[in-house]
């Protein structure tokens, strides 16, 4: 385990798919291809006016909508099931995601598609060389980094959960604000912003995952109380700006300038964790649009009963 930062097990969250970590892409994040329909909910209805013989009565119905439920991956639109089909879908998605003509605002939605494609590719290692060879050179780092990150996080030891985690899934802060926080922390400590973004992606899918107040680790960067007391600088563990700055201080204090891999062991002692984070970071370093794509990656949770998409609003 890390020096003082807890991590949602990849088997619990899937990054790519794509499973998370988890994000993403990890065991749980890692190879999700599908999803399920949200649990039934009551749709809000407008007020209805009914006319009586001599009076008009306005009947107001409830506008409260039940929070969305977990969506089985098996109910999501299927991803291509052949090497050729998956490769073609990746080429199309990555070309649009990284194309200068695509507005940045449209990139996260492409990232959500990318996540499932990458997770599927990661689960078929024999398909990877052909898929990468089919991509233009400038697009390979994003796919290669995503696949490596997914595979490495899936290799982090740990049991597959028997039930869904008690999380609340919320919308992340705007990408531009998160990017500003990462860059400010880099300016203060020298820790690459891409590494901080990758940790945020892996730990809580860039702030989408909110763990219960009773959980040992807290906030978007998942700090344990003792470690937060040491590196938090008097800030709020749930505040993305404060948490990012603290993560950078932790890594810097543990030799990030000399050896990032070693410093990352203070987040999680697994070498697979460090390799996964660095793979995602390298992909973002090659093209900043990869960051905006990762920003669109969603939360998937793998359990012994199957893998589920946890949509924003889940558990609220």
C-alpha positions as CSV (number, residue, x, y, z in Angstrom):
1,X,0.0,0.0,0.0
2,X,1.1,3.5,-0.5
3,X,2.7,5.7,2.1
4,X,-0.6,7.4,2.8
5,X,-2.8,7.5,-0.2
6,X,-5.4,4.8,-0.8
7,X,-6.4,3.7,-4.2
8,X,-9.6,2.2,-5.4
9,X,-8.6,-1.2,-6.6
10,X,-8.6,-1.6,-10.4
11,X,-10.7,-4.6,-9.9
12,X,-13.2,-2.3,-8.2
13,X,-13.1,0.4,-10.8
14,X,-12.3,0.2,-14.4
15,X,-10.5,2.8,-16.3
16,X,-11.0,1.8,-19.8
17,X,-14.2,0.8,-20.4
18,X,-13.2,0.9,-20.0
19,X,-12.4,0.0,-16.9
20,X,-11.1,2.1,-14.1
21,X,-9.4,3.0,-12.9
22,X,-9.7,3.6,-13.2
23,X,-10.0,4.8,-14.4
24,X,-9.3,3.9,-15.8
25,X,-8.8,1.1,-17.5
26,X,-7.8,-1.1,-14.9
27,X,-9.2,-4.4,-14.1
28,X,-12.4,-2.9,-13.5
29,X,-11.6,0.1,-15.5
30,X,-10.0,-2.0,-18.0
31,X,-12.0,-4.0,-20.2
32,X,-15.5,-3.0,-20.1
33,X,-17.1,-3.0,-23.4
34,X,-20.7,-2.7,-22.6
35,X,-23.2,-1.3,-20.3
36,X,-26.6,-1.6,-19.1
37,X,-29.7,0.4,-19.1
38,X,-30.1,2.7,-16.1
39,X,-32.4,1.4,-13.4
40,X,-36.0,2.5,-13.9
41,X,-36.6,6.0,-12.6
42,X,-39.6,8.3,-12.4
43,X,-39.5,10.9,-15.1
44,X,-40.5,14.4,-14.0
45,X,-43.8,15.6,-15.3
46,X,-45.1,19.2,-15.7
47,X,-47.9,20.5,-13.7
48,X,-51.3,19.4,-15.0
49,X,-54.4,21.6,-14.9
50,X,-57.7,19.8,-14.8
51,X,-61.0,21.6,-15.3
52,X,-63.9,20.9,-12.9
53,X,-67.5,21.9,-13.6
54,X,-67.2,25.1,-11.6
55,X,-63.5,25.4,-10.5
56,X,-60.0,24.8,-11.9
57,X,-57.8,22.6,-9.9
58,X,-54.0,22.5,-10.5
59,X,-52.5,19.2,-9.6
60,X,-48.7,19.4,-9.3
61,X,-46.8,16.1,-9.6
62,X,-43.4,15.5,-8.1
63,X,-40.4,16.6,-10.2
64,X,-38.0,14.5,-8.1
65,X,-36.1,12.1,-10.3
66,X,-34.5,8.9,-8.9
67,X,-30.7,8.8,-9.2
68,X,-29.5,6.6,-12.0
69,X,-28.6,3.1,-11.2
70,X,-25.6,1.0,-12.3
71,X,-25.6,0.1,-15.9
72,X,-24.4,-3.4,-16.9
73,X,-21.7,-3.3,-19.5
74,X,-23.6,-6.0,-21.4
75,X,-26.4,-3.6,-22.1
76,X,-24.2,-0.9,-23.7
77,X,-23.8,-0.6,-27.4
78,X,-21.3,-3.3,-28.3
79,X,-17.8,-2.5,-29.4
80,X,-16.3,-4.3,-32.5
81,X,-15.5,-7.9,-31.7
82,X,-12.8,-8.5,-34.3
83,X,-9.3,-7.1,-34.6
84,X,-10.1,-5.5,-37.9
85,X,-13.3,-3.9,-36.7
86,X,-11.7,-2.7,-33.5
87,X,-8.7,-1.2,-35.3
88,X,-11.0,0.6,-37.8
89,X,-13.0,2.1,-34.9
90,X,-9.8,3.2,-33.1
91,X,-8.5,4.9,-36.2
92,X,-11.8,6.8,-36.7
93,X,-12.1,7.8,-33.0
94,X,-8.4,8.8,-32.6
95,X,-8.4,10.8,-35.8
96,X,-11.4,12.8,-34.7
97,X,-10.1,13.1,-31.1
98,X,-6.7,14.5,-32.1
99,X,-7.8,16.4,-35.1
100,X,-7.3,20.2,-35.0
101,X,-10.7,20.6,-36.6
102,X,-12.5,19.0,-33.7
103,X,-13.5,21.5,-31.0
104,X,-12.0,20.7,-27.6
105,X,-15.5,20.7,-26.2
106,X,-16.3,17.7,-28.3
107,X,-13.2,15.7,-27.3
108,X,-14.4,14.3,-23.9
109,X,-17.3,12.5,-25.6
110,X,-14.8,11.0,-28.0
111,X,-12.7,10.0,-25.0
112,X,-15.7,8.0,-23.6
113,X,-15.7,6.0,-26.8
114,X,-11.9,5.7,-26.8
115,X,-12.0,4.3,-23.3
116,X,-14.1,1.3,-24.3
117,X,-12.1,0.7,-27.4
118,X,-8.8,0.9,-25.6
119,X,-10.0,-1.4,-22.8
120,X,-11.2,-4.0,-25.4
121,X,-7.8,-3.8,-27.2
122,X,-6.0,-4.2,-23.9
123,X,-7.9,-7.4,-23.2
124,X,-6.6,-8.8,-26.6
125,X,-2.8,-8.4,-26.5
126,X,-2.4,-10.2,-29.8
127,X,-4.3,-7.5,-31.6
128,X,-2.2,-4.6,-30.2
129,X,0.7,-4.6,-32.7
130,X,-1.6,-4.6,-35.7
131,X,-3.8,-1.9,-34.3
132,X,-0.9,0.4,-33.5
133,X,0.6,-0.2,-36.9
134,X,-2.6,0.9,-38.6
135,X,-2.6,4.2,-36.7
136,X,-0.8,7.2,-38.1
137,X,2.4,7.8,-36.0
138,X,1.0,10.8,-34.3
139,X,-2.0,8.9,-32.9
140,X,-0.1,5.9,-31.6
141,X,1.0,7.3,-28.2
142,X,-2.5,7.8,-27.1
143,X,-3.6,4.3,-27.8
144,X,-0.3,2.7,-26.7
145,X,-0.3,4.6,-23.4
146,X,-4.0,3.8,-22.8
147,X,-3.5,0.1,-23.5
148,X,-0.3,-0.1,-21.3
149,X,-2.0,1.8,-18.5
150,X,-5.0,-0.5,-18.6
151,X,-3.0,-3.6,-18.7
152,X,-0.6,-2.5,-15.9
153,X,-3.4,-1.4,-13.6
154,X,-5.3,-4.6,-14.2
155,X,-2.2,-6.5,-13.0
156,X,-2.2,-4.8,-9.6
157,X,-2.9,-7.6,-7.1
158,X,-6.2,-7.7,-5.3
159,X,-9.5,-9.6,-5.2
160,X,-12.4,-8.7,-7.3
161,X,-15.1,-7.1,-5.2
162,X,-18.3,-9.0,-4.6
163,X,-20.5,-5.9,-4.6
164,X,-20.6,-2.4,-6.0
165,X,-18.6,0.2,-4.1
166,X,-20.5,2.8,-1.9
167,X,-19.5,5.7,-4.1
168,X,-21.3,8.8,-5.3
169,X,-20.4,9.7,-8.9
170,X,-20.4,13.4,-9.7
171,X,-19.5,15.6,-12.6
172,X,-15.8,16.6,-12.6
173,X,-14.7,20.2,-12.4
174,X,-14.2,21.8,-15.8
175,X,-11.1,20.4,-17.6
176,X,-9.5,23.8,-17.9
177,X,-9.7,24.3,-14.1
178,X,-8.1,20.9,-13.5
179,X,-5.4,21.6,-16.0
180,X,-4.6,24.9,-14.4
181,X,-4.3,23.1,-11.0
182,X,-1.9,20.5,-12.4
183,X,0.3,23.1,-14.1
184,X,0.3,25.3,-10.9
185,X,1.5,22.3,-8.9
186,X,4.2,21.5,-11.5
187,X,5.4,25.1,-11.3
188,X,5.7,24.9,-7.5
189,X,7.3,21.5,-7.3
190,X,8.7,20.4,-10.7
191,X,6.4,17.3,-10.7
192,X,5.1,16.9,-14.3
193,X,1.5,18.0,-14.7
194,X,0.8,14.9,-16.7
195,X,1.7,12.6,-13.8
196,X,-0.6,14.5,-11.5
197,X,-3.4,14.3,-14.1
198,X,-2.7,10.5,-14.5
199,X,-3.0,10.0,-10.7
200,X,-6.2,12.0,-10.6
201,X,-7.5,9.8,-13.5
202,X,-6.5,6.5,-11.8
203,X,-7.6,7.4,-8.3
204,X,-11.0,9.0,-8.9
205,X,-11.5,9.5,-12.6
206,X,-10.6,13.1,-12.3
207,X,-12.8,13.7,-9.3
208,X,-15.9,11.8,-10.4
209,X,-15.7,9.3,-7.6
210,X,-16.6,10.6,-4.2
211,X,-16.0,8.1,-1.4
212,X,-18.0,8.0,1.8
213,X,-17.0,10.3,4.6
214,X,-16.2,7.2,6.7
215,X,-13.7,5.8,4.2
216,X,-10.0,5.8,5.1
217,X,-8.9,7.8,2.1
218,X,-10.5,11.0,1.0
219,X,-10.6,13.5,-1.8
220,X,-9.9,13.4,-5.5
221,X,-6.3,12.3,-5.0
222,X,-7.2,9.8,-2.2
223,X,-5.2,10.8,0.8
224,X,-5.1,9.0,4.1
225,X,-5.4,11.3,7.1
226,X,-1.8,10.9,8.3
227,X,-0.4,11.7,4.9
228,X,-2.7,14.6,4.4
229,X,-1.6,16.1,7.7
230,X,2.0,15.9,6.4
231,X,1.5,17.2,2.9
232,X,-1.9,19.0,2.9
233,X,-0.5,22.4,3.8
234,X,-3.6,23.2,5.8
235,X,-5.9,22.8,2.8
236,X,-9.1,20.9,2.2
237,X,-8.6,17.3,1.2
238,X,-11.8,17.4,-0.9
239,X,-10.7,20.6,-2.8
240,X,-9.1,19.6,-6.2
241,X,-6.7,22.5,-6.1
242,X,-5.4,21.7,-2.6
243,X,-5.3,17.9,-3.2
244,X,-3.4,18.3,-6.4
245,X,-0.8,20.6,-4.8
246,X,-0.5,18.1,-1.9
247,X,0.1,15.2,-4.3
248,X,2.8,17.1,-6.0
249,X,4.5,17.9,-2.7
250,X,4.3,14.2,-1.7
251,X,6.0,13.1,-4.9
252,X,8.6,15.9,-4.8
253,X,9.5,15.0,-1.2
254,X,10.0,11.4,-2.2
255,X,12.4,12.1,-5.0
256,X,10.3,12.7,-8.1
257,X,13.0,14.8,-9.6
258,X,15.4,11.9,-9.5
259,X,13.1,8.9,-10.0
260,X,9.4,9.3,-10.7
261,X,8.8,5.5,-10.5
262,X,10.3,5.4,-7.0
263,X,8.3,8.4,-6.0
264,X,5.1,6.9,-7.2
265,X,5.7,3.9,-5.0
266,X,4.6,6.2,-2.2
267,X,1.2,6.2,-3.7
268,X,1.1,2.5,-4.3
269,X,3.9,0.1,-3.8
270,X,3.0,-2.0,-6.8
271,X,5.3,-1.5,-9.8
272,X,2.3,-2.0,-12.0
273,X,0.6,1.1,-10.5
274,X,3.6,3.2,-11.2
275,X,3.9,1.9,-14.8
276,X,0.2,2.5,-15.4
277,X,0.4,6.1,-14.2
278,X,3.5,6.8,-16.2
279,X,1.9,5.3,-19.3
280,X,-1.1,7.6,-19.1
281,X,1.2,10.5,-18.4
282,X,3.4,9.8,-21.4
283,X,0.3,9.7,-23.7
284,X,-0.8,13.1,-22.4
285,X,2.7,14.5,-22.8
286,X,2.7,13.5,-26.5
287,X,-0.5,15.4,-27.2
288,X,-2.5,17.5,-24.8
289,X,-5.7,16.4,-26.5
290,X,-5.2,13.1,-24.9
291,X,-5.8,14.8,-21.6
292,X,-9.2,16.1,-22.8
293,X,-10.0,12.6,-24.0
294,X,-9.1,11.1,-20.6
295,X,-11.3,13.8,-19.1
296,X,-14.2,12.0,-20.7
297,X,-13.4,8.6,-19.4
298,X,-16.2,7.3,-17.2
299,X,-16.4,5.2,-14.1
300,X,-16.8,1.4,-14.4
301,X,-16.9,-1.0,-11.5
302,X,-16.0,-4.7,-11.9
303,X,-17.5,-7.1,-9.5
304,X,-17.9,-10.9,-9.3
305,X,-21.4,-10.3,-10.7
306,X,-20.1,-8.4,-13.7
307,X,-18.9,-5.0,-14.7
308,X,-21.1,-1.9,-14.5
309,X,-21.0,1.7,-15.7
310,X,-21.6,4.1,-12.8
311,X,-23.1,7.2,-14.4
312,X,-22.9,10.7,-13.0
313,X,-25.5,11.0,-10.3
314,X,-25.2,7.4,-9.2
315,X,-25.4,7.1,-5.4
316,X,-26.4,10.8,-5.0
